Amino acid sequence: MIIITIITITTIIIIITIIIITIIITITITIITTINIIIIIRWFLHTEPLNNPPYDVMNCITDRPRTNFEQCFFLQSTMMTE
């Protein structure tokens, strides 16, 4: 009887631990995905100011404010082909 009780208790503890780990992993993945979606949306919505100086490829990665995505992508792709 004692052995069955011990096995039952350890099984319940293992199941609860697995459930808690699964919940933590799910929450972490959700947070990371949400942050990435917000970054992508902000990237697409960000527009170039009118007084921006002439653009070079490094501004695409480092400087703020950034130009729009199409211009950035176009300049990077032309740099790669040359």
SULVENQUI-V594305 format. One record per run of one state. SS is the DSSP state (helix for helix, strand for strand, loop for the rest). FROM is the first residue (numbers start at 1). TO is the last residue. If there is no record, write none. Layout:
# SULVENQUI-V594305
SS,FROM,TO / SS,FROM,TO
This chain:
# SULVENQUI-V594305
loop,1,1 / helix,2,45 / loop,46,56 / helix,57,61 / loop,62,68 / helix,69,81 / loop,82,82
